[in-house]
Structure formats: C-alpha cells, structure tokens
Amino acid sequence: MFSQKVVDVDGLLIGGENPVRVQTMYDSVMSGVDVENILHKMRVLKSMGCELIRFSYVSSNDRENFTRICKENIMPVVADIHFDYKMALEALECGAPKIRINPGNIGAKWKTEEVVKAAKDKGAVIRIGLNSGSLPKNERGLTKADLMVETALEYASWFSSWGFEDTVISLKASDPDITLAANRKLKARCPYPIHLGVTEAGGTVTSCVRSAWALGNLLKEGIGDTIRVSITGSIETEVQAAIEILRTMGLRKGGVRVVSCPRCGRHSFDSQGFLERVEKRLLAVNKNISVAIMGCQVNGPGEAKGADLAVTGIGRKAFLYVRGELGREVDIESAEEALFEEIDKF
Ligand code: SF4
C-alpha cells in the first residue's frame, strides 16, 4: 500500500498498493518435534488472518521439517538467520521464499554477497532486519534512529550493487519513539517495502499498547507494508492484535466485530470467560458481522439491537438476539454452540 517497490513472497505481494500484511513468528524449535503440530498451528493462524510466518533456522537439524513446511505452502514462510551464512544458504535450498538477515552479524561482506546471490537465483526475498540492540559501532555519533537508517541503507546499497532489489527493511526498537523516528526517516529515503514492529515489547498489555501507538501512527502516515505485534505470549494473540490494529484503522475490512461489556457488579453471567472461549473462533469467521456479548439485562438488550448477533447472559440462561430480535433462549452451557449455529446461518 505504501512503498514504491513491490516484492513477491511466494505469491503474496508486499508493498505498493497491496494491503498491509500480518505476520508472526513461530515460538518454538523446528527440529525434533512432530512437524504435523507445526502445520496444524499454521493452519489455525492462517484461518485467523495471518499471512506470513517466520521461523528461526538455527542449524542443519531444522532442514527436514523446514523443507516440509515450505513444501506444504500453507502460507509463505520466512527463515530467520543469525550469524551463520550457511544456514541462510541452506534455508533457501529448503525452499524459503523469504529470509531475514542482519548483514552486520553474518560476518565478512562476501558471506552476505553469497546469500544475496543465492536468493536472487531462487527468486527469494530478503528482509534486512535491524534491531536497536544489534547495531554496528556508532563512530559518527548518530542518534540510534539515524544509525539504524544509515546502516540499513548501506546494506541495501550492497544488495543493489549485486543486482538484487527484492528487499524489505525492518527497523525495530523496544522504545516506540525510536521505532517511530527510525521508520519515518527510512521511509523518506527508501523505496523498499517496510516491515513494522516494536521489538521486545513486553507482555500482552504493554506490547499491544506500545505497538498500537507506534504502528498506528506510522500506518496513518503511510509508512509500513507488513506488521508484527511482538508479544511475550501466544502467537495467536500476536495475530489477533495485528489484525485489530488494521481493522481499527480501516486498513482491513470484514470479519467479526466484537462488542462486549466490561462487566460490573450487575453481571450474573461470566462474559469474560465466554469471550475468551469464543474470541479466537470468531477470528476465523470470514463474515462481515458484529457480535455483542453482554452480561446483564441493563445494556444487554440495547446493545443486542445494534448488533447482528448478540448473546446476553442472565443467570443460567443466555438470550440470543438476531438482528435485534430475540431469537432463542438456551442454557448457558449451550450458548457457545448456539451462537456459532446462528453465525453459520448468516
Ligand atoms: S451490560 Fe450489565 S454487566 Fe455489563 S457493564 Fe453493563 S450493566 Fe454491567
């Protein structure tokens, strides 16, 4: 949507007029585990709206499972490489359509050149990924944001000199202000798609707040082509948070819009527990509808009138409203299934 250049990651176009893409990073090792579990998780994430997933490729032990993951093609995958350029070459051999490297920790420049040439041969994309904690020596006394920008642009110019332009750049800091400053400066000088994220952003609450603030401001200014909300928590929540940022900004249409009551002393129904049970399932519903989950008769029927579907719990009973009309009354234990039955009918 925002950059001048567009890259193609296994059919997923990033940059230019394309939608802002949602990505996450797999949170465990790839080797020595049942690859079917990884594939299952990828399918769940995809059903929630995730479009790209990154895996740490740490050793040759990852080769077998990573090859299978690339081959299954559930969604485009990215191999995350640090220190050993041979791992980058290996990941590309496995079929990675995109790799993420920091040339500053790959070692000699010729090693980066080998990786870039191999990516070019394979038609793969490379993200130059710099974090504020892994920068070269600041010999010119630059601000951290400037040092990130200058370093990334220097690496990108190496790539260009080797005839490679399928580049994405990310500049991440745990400080949202530095993330903002670095990406504004980068955007002014760079035609490449930009991946946004606040790194090491903390647990769910802190990360969502910091990320929404930094990414929201940048996206509003037309900066950013893919995003990740990094959370010390579940990767499903990362995806959910990223999608919610895009939806709130009007950058992603469709899907279920949830309205739920914050609870107070009047609630006689566990709307929090109910929401936690249904929330991820609702994310996989590809219908443009609103669902209200309310905890008592004070605001429940009122909110229910404005929503396409509503569940109002009162004691042991749940009342389901369809387009503002009371449809069904069920036992609380059956409320979840009843809600999804009604959603299916839409
Ligand atoms: S809907 Fe009822 S329980 Fe929920 S916040 Fe409003 S008054 Fe309280």
Boltz pocket constraint, residues with backbone or C-beta under 6 A from the ligand:
constraints:
  - pocket:
      binder: B
      contacts: [[A, 261], [A, 262], [A, 263], [A, 264], [A, 265], [A, 266], [A, 267], [A, 268], [A, 294], [A, 295], [A, 296], [A, 297], [A, 298], [A, 299], [A, 300]]
      max_distance: 6.0
